[in-house]
Amino acid sequence: MSSTHFGFETVDEQDKARRVRGVFDSVASRYDLMNDLMSGGLHRAWKAYTVMVANVREGSKVLDIAGGTGDLALAFSKKVGATGQVVHTDINHAMLSTGRDRLLDAGVVLPTLVCDAEKLPFPDGHFDVVTVAFGLRNMTHKDAAIKEMNRVLKPRGKLLVLEFSQVAKPLRKAYDWYSFKVLPRLGQAVAGDADSYRYLAESIRMHPDQEGLKSLMKEGGFGHVDYHNMTGGVVALHVGIKC
């Protein structure tokens, strides 16, 4: 049986999917609050920048993968208008349900479905834009997921990957202290779950850095790939254009 990483642990591939599901089942109800606390509210600015770079227009078709609590799906729904479409997806039912309820509370009804990014249930060349925010690092086969995202995009379509990345050198010591000392305690105090937030910190360290992800996207079929560092590299937005 093949193995992979779950944070710093080496686990069976099938076990990783189960354990990642457990993490997000545990944190779903407090996910937005924890994002605000962990980032000092900066995640809202990172997502707003992603929406701006996507440059979605009226009539566009957008697929939001690992859409979770629906931040991006809600923002894109305002851009595509009545003639466009935003599909809100996540592999985790608890996160997706939380997001669907949030969208409904905002008066927005979108196609919402549980699906695996490595096996997307959509035809070739269907979407103008595909986005994945803070979800790629949790996927077992990132290369397969990126190829699937490429497949469902139209020619010249755009993939946007917003993800934690490698921070600038002067910030690394402070960032490690915050990640491994403060974050689990915050998770325990607010969500009653230190282990899930310890995993989230570890998963960031196991994710490819900026250049590594750029290479992975090029190998996945994207002709042009660029990235934008934010907050000293704490997060990076990778933008790939399908050939």
C-alpha positions in Angstrom: 0.0 0.0 0.0 1.3 3.5 -0.9 2.2 5.9 1.8 2.0 9.7 2.1 2.3 12.5 4.6 -0.2 13.5 7.2 1.5 16.5 8.7 4.9 15.2 9.8 3.7 11.6 10.0 4.0 9.0 7.3 0.7 7.2 6.8 -1.1 5.0 4.3 -2.8 7.0 1.5 -6.3 5.7 2.4 -5.7 6.6 6.1 -4.7 10.2 5.2 -8.1 10.9 3.5 -9.9 9.6 6.6 -7.7 11.6 9.0 -8.0 14.8 7.0 -11.8 14.3 7.0 -11.7 14.1 10.7 -9.7 17.3 11.0 -12.3 19.3 9.1 -15.3 17.5 10.7 -13.9 18.8 14.0 -13.2 22.4 13.0 -16.1 23.1 10.6 -18.3 24.9 13.0 -15.5 27.2 14.2 -13.6 27.4 11.0 -14.4 31.0 10.1 -13.8 32.3 13.6 -10.5 30.5 13.8 -9.4 31.9 10.4 -10.0 35.4 11.7 -8.1 34.7 14.9 -5.2 32.9 13.3 -4.6 35.5 10.5 -5.8 38.6 12.4 -8.4 38.9 9.7 -5.9 38.9 6.9 -7.4 35.9 5.2 -10.2 38.2 4.0 -7.7 40.4 2.3 -6.0 37.4 0.7 -9.3 36.1 -0.6 -10.3 39.5 -1.9 -7.1 39.8 -3.8 -7.7 36.3 -5.3 -11.2 37.4 -6.5 -9.7 40.6 -8.0 -6.9 38.6 -9.9 -9.5 36.1 -11.1 -11.2 38.9 -13.0 -14.4 37.0 -13.3 -17.0 38.6 -15.6 -20.7 38.3 -16.1 -21.6 35.0 -17.6 -18.4 33.2 -16.5 -18.4 29.7 -15.2 -16.4 29.2 -12.0 -15.6 26.0 -10.0 -14.6 26.5 -6.4 -12.8 23.4 -5.1 -12.4 22.9 -1.4 -14.8 25.7 -1.1 -15.5 25.1 2.5 -17.5 27.8 4.2 -18.2 29.6 0.9 -16.1 32.8 1.0 -14.9 32.7 -2.6 -18.2 31.1 -3.9 -20.2 34.0 -2.4 -17.8 36.6 -3.8 -17.8 35.1 -7.3 -21.6 34.7 -7.4 -21.8 38.5 -7.2 -19.5 38.8 -10.3 -20.9 36.2 -12.7 -24.5 37.5 -12.6 -27.6 35.7 -13.7 -26.0 34.3 -16.8 -23.0 32.8 -15.1 -22.5 29.9 -12.8 -20.5 29.2 -9.6 -20.2 25.6 -8.4 -19.3 25.2 -4.8 -17.6 21.9 -3.9 -15.7 20.3 -1.1 -14.7 16.7 -0.3 -15.8 17.3 3.4 -19.5 17.1 4.0 -19.4 19.1 7.3 -17.5 22.0 5.7 -19.7 22.0 2.6 -22.9 22.0 4.8 -21.6 24.9 6.8 -20.8 26.8 3.6 -24.2 26.0 2.0 -26.0 27.3 5.1 -23.9 30.4 5.0 -24.7 31.0 1.4 -28.4 30.5 1.9 -28.3 32.9 4.8 -26.9 35.5 2.4 -29.7 34.7 0.0 -27.5 32.9 -2.5 -28.4 29.5 -4.0 -25.5 27.7 -5.8 -24.9 24.2 -7.0 -23.2 22.6 -4.0 -21.7 19.1 -4.1 -19.3 16.8 -2.3 -16.6 15.8 -4.8 -13.0 14.7 -4.8 -10.6 17.1 -6.6 -8.7 14.1 -8.0 -11.8 12.9 -9.8 -13.9 15.8 -10.8 -17.4 15.0 -12.1 -17.4 17.6 -14.8 -16.8 17.5 -18.6 -13.6 18.6 -20.3 -13.3 22.4 -21.0 -16.3 23.4 -19.0 -15.1 26.2 -16.7 -13.5 29.6 -17.3 -12.0 29.8 -13.8 -11.1 27.2 -11.2 -10.1 28.2 -7.7 -8.8 26.3 -4.6 -8.1 28.2 -1.4 -6.2 26.6 1.4 -7.2 23.1 0.2 -4.5 21.8 -2.1 -2.0 21.0 0.6 -4.5 18.5 2.1 -4.9 16.5 -1.1 -3.1 13.2 -1.3 -2.2 13.4 -5.0 -1.7 17.1 -5.7 -0.4 16.3 -9.2 -3.5 14.4 -10.1 -5.8 17.1 -8.7 -4.0 19.8 -10.7 -4.3 17.8 -13.9 -8.0 17.4 -13.2 -8.4 21.1 -12.7 -6.6 21.7 -16.0 -8.9 19.2 -17.7 -12.2 20.9 -16.7 -10.9 24.4 -17.7 -11.6 25.9 -21.1 -8.5 26.7 -23.3 -6.9 29.9 -21.8 -8.9 29.2 -18.7 -7.4 30.2 -15.3 -6.5 28.2 -12.2 -6.0 30.2 -9.0 -4.4 28.4 -6.0 -4.3 30.4 -2.8 -2.3 28.5 -0.2 0.1 28.9 2.7 3.7 28.9 1.5 7.3 29.5 2.5 7.7 32.7 4.5 10.6 35.0 4.0 13.8 34.0 6.0 13.7 36.9 8.5 10.2 35.8 9.6 10.7 32.0 9.9 11.8 31.8 13.5 8.8 33.9 14.7 6.5 32.1 12.3 7.5 28.6 13.6 7.0 29.8 17.2 3.5 31.0 16.4 2.7 27.9 14.4 3.8 25.3 16.9 3.3 27.0 20.2 0.5 29.5 19.8 -1.7 28.0 17.1 -2.5 24.6 18.9 -3.3 26.4 22.1 -5.6 28.8 20.2 -7.3 25.8 18.6 -7.8 24.1 22.0 -9.2 27.3 23.5 -11.6 28.2 20.7 -12.4 25.0 18.9 -11.6 22.5 21.7 -9.1 20.8 19.3 -5.3 21.4 19.6 -4.4 18.4 17.4 -6.2 19.5 14.3 -4.4 22.9 14.4 -1.1 21.2 15.0 -1.7 19.2 11.9 -2.6 22.3 9.9 0.8 23.9 10.9 2.6 20.7 10.0 0.8 20.3 6.6 2.0 23.8 5.6 5.6 22.7 6.1 5.1 19.6 4.0 3.5 21.6 1.1 5.7 22.6 -1.9 7.2 26.1 -1.7 6.4 28.8 -4.2 8.7 27.5 -7.0 7.8 23.9 -6.2 4.1 24.5 -6.7 4.8 26.5 -9.9 6.7 23.5 -11.3 3.9 21.2 -10.3 1.3 23.3 -12.1 3.5 23.5 -15.3 3.8 19.7 -15.2 0.0 19.6 -14.8 -0.5 21.3 -18.2 -0.5 25.0 -17.5 1.5 26.9 -20.0 2.0 30.1 -18.0 2.3 30.1 -14.2 3.0 33.0 -11.9 2.7 33.6 -8.2 2.1 36.5 -5.9 3.5 36.4 -2.4 1.5 38.0 0.4 2.3 38.9 4.0 6.0 38.0 3.5 5.2 34.7 1.9 2.9 33.4 4.6 0.6 32.8 1.7 1.0 32.8 -2.1 -1.5 33.0 -4.9 -0.4 30.9 -7.9 -2.1 31.7 -11.2 -1.9 29.2 -14.1 -3.2 29.7 -17.6 -4.3 26.6 -19.5 -2.5 26.1 -22.9 
